[in-house]
Amino acid sequence: MHDDAVAIQTRLLQAMSAERKLEIAAQLRETAWALKAMGIRMVDSGLAEDEVQTRVRQIFVNARS
């Protein structure tokens, strides 16, 4: 089953335009950013929004793939 899913996903990605792949990547980044900011707010609810965004930015800058 896993191999079938990978094959289907591979075919879908190959058929997708570069522009669409970039759109999806941008959406994923926005979602990751929003989730990380939400987590920071939950841990430290007293932070001002600019500090939350600064912390998220630092996390993304220091991230390794």
MODELLER restraints for C-alpha pairs under 7 A, 6 or more apart:
rsr = mdl.restraints
at = mdl.atoms
rsr.add(forms.Gaussian(group=physical.xy_distance, feature=features.Distance(at['CA:33:A'], at['CA:56:A']), mean=6.88, stdev=0.5))
rsr.add(forms.Gaussian(group=physical.xy_distance, feature=features.Distance(at['CA:36:A'], at['CA:56:A']), mean=6.49, stdev=0.5))
rsr.add(forms.Gaussian(group=physical.xy_distance, feature=features.Distance(at['CA:37:A'], at['CA:52:A']), mean=6.21, stdev=0.5))
rsr.add(forms.Gaussian(group=physical.xy_distance, feature=features.Distance(at['CA:37:A'], at['CA:53:A']), mean=6.84, stdev=0.5))
rsr.add(forms.Gaussian(group=physical.xy_distance, feature=features.Distance(at['CA:37:A'], at['CA:56:A']), mean=6.06, stdev=0.5))
rsr.add(forms.Gaussian(group=physical.xy_distance, feature=features.Distance(at['CA:40:A'], at['CA:52:A']), mean=6.62, stdev=0.5))
rsr.add(forms.Gaussian(group=physical.xy_distance, feature=features.Distance(at['CA:41:A'], at['CA:52:A']), mean=6.94, stdev=0.5))
